[in-house]
Amino acid sequence: MKPSEHLITAAFKSDQDFQTALHRTIREDLNMDIFSFSKDTGIPHSTLYKILSGHRGPNIKTLRQIVNAVRKYEEADNEFIAVVAARVFLDAIVETKRKIGGHFITVKEYPANSIEEAIIVSVRAERDGAKALVCSPIVSHTVEKIVSIPVTTIMPKESTIEAIEIAMRKMGLPEKENK
């Protein structure tokens, strides 16, 4: 059952069931916090907190706003961007759904530990229905030649500089002075 259908069913059972279903939907299904969900739905976060804490049941307008917002996220699940990278990099991705330019998009992780794996999972991501790929510079040129979806290259400027600084410390070079 889709999260929106689960919410509707729970709303007809009891306020407690709706409260539990809404909490699960926001936290687990949508992987969001209350403030983000509030912003997307246009429902004040104080109203959502009252509903989630059991101090208030949703009126029909609020229920409609909640269900319609969840349905937009469900539609976004059909469109996703695949990120092909090492597990270490993927662990830094905290959001699995993003709102960009008013459009919701899902981000799915495709871990790869070698160039060969990156190429294989890129093809797999396209077959799974990815609308675009994000991958490392070392494979992006090759991947662009074998998939028919847009490919974007990760340019990890800050992490690269951080890695160089760690390497310098390991070499025994003094750290830069803060002026």
N, C-alpha and C positions, 0 to 999 in steps of 0.2 A: 504494500500500500504506500502511495506517495505521501510525503509529509503533509501536504495540503489536505489530502483526504483524511489523514489521521487526525488533523486538527478539527476538521468539520465533524467527524464522528465523535471526537472527545467533547466538543462543544455541546452536542445534543445529549451526552450522557450526564455530565455534571461540571460545575465550575472547577472542582478539584481535578477532574480528568483533563480538562482543557488547560489548566495551569501546568500540570505535569507534561502534557504534550507540547505546549508552547515552549517550555523551558528546554525540553529535549530537542525540539526542532531548531531553536536558535543556537544552542550550544553545540549539539552533535551533528545534526543534519546540515546546518548552514555554516557551522564553525565560526560563529560570530559572537560579539558581545552585545549587550543590551543597547549601548549607545549607537553602535553601527546600525543595528536593526531599526532603532528608533529613527535615525536619520533617513534610512531608505524607505521606511513606511510613512513617515510624516506624523507618526504617533509620538507624542511627548514621552520621553523616557520615564517620567514620573508615573504616567498612566500604565506603561508596561510593568514597572516595578510593582504598582498596586495590584495589577492582575496576577503577576507571578508570585506575589506574597500572599494572595488570597484575600486581600482587603477590598477587592472590587472584581466584579465579573465584567466581561467585555460587553459593550452594547453592540447592536447589529452593525453599525457603521465601523466601529473599531475591528470587529471580527472580519468584516469584508476587507478592510485595509490589510490586516494581517495575512489573510488567506491569499489575497492578490499578490502581495509582496513575495510570499513563499512560492507561489506559482511562477513568478518571474525567475526566481532562483532555479526552480525545477527546469524551466526552459533553457536556462544557461547551462545546465548539465549536459545538454545535447551538443553544445558548442564548447570546445575546450582548446586550450593552448598547452602543448606538451613541452616540458622542460627536461632536456636530456643533459645529465651532468652526473658527477660523482656524488655518492651518498652524502658526503660531508657538506657539499654545497646545497644539496636538496634539503638537508636538515635545517638550514637557515631560512627556508621559505616557510613562513607561518600562515600566510593567507592562502586558502585554496580556492577562494572565490573573490573576485575583484569587480568593482564597479568603475568602469573607465568610460568617460564621455556618455554617461547615462545608460551604458550597456553592461549587463552582467556577463562575466566570463569565468569559467572554471579553469584552474591551473592543475594539471595532472603531472605527477613526477614519473620520470622514466630513468631509473639509475643505470649508470654504465661505468665500468671500471677500466675500460680500455677503448682504444679507437675503434676496434672491430665491434665491440659491444655497442658503442655509441651509434654506429652506422646501423646495426641490426635493430636497436630499439627505436631509432628514428623512423625506419620503415614500418615497424610495428605500430608506432604512434599514429602514423598516417593511416594505416589499415584500421586502427581503432576509431578513427574519425576525427583526429586532431585537425583543427582549422589552420594551425601554424605551429612552428617549432622554434624553440629557443635552445641553442647549444653552444659549446665552446668553440673558440676560433680555430682550433686544430682540426676539427671535423666539419665545421659549417660549410666550407667550400665543397667538400665531397658530398655531403648530405644534400646540398642544393641541386646537385646534378642527378640525384636518384629519386627525389620526392617531388611531387607536383604542388606542394603547399608552400607558403612563404616561410623562409628560414631567417631567424635573427640571431646575431652573434652576441654572446655574453661578453661584456667588457668590464671585468672586475678590477677597476682602477684602485680603489681603496684596499681591497684584499691583496692585490699584487704588491702595493707599497708596503703594507704590513708584513708580508712574507719576506720582502727584501730586507726590512729592518730586523726581523728575527734572524735571518741568515747572517746579517752583519754582526749581531750580538753573539751568535754561535761562533763566528770567526774571531771573536775577541775584540772587535773594534768598539771604541767608546760610543755611548749613546749621544745623540745630538743634544746640545744645550738649549734650554728654553730661554728665549730672550724677552 
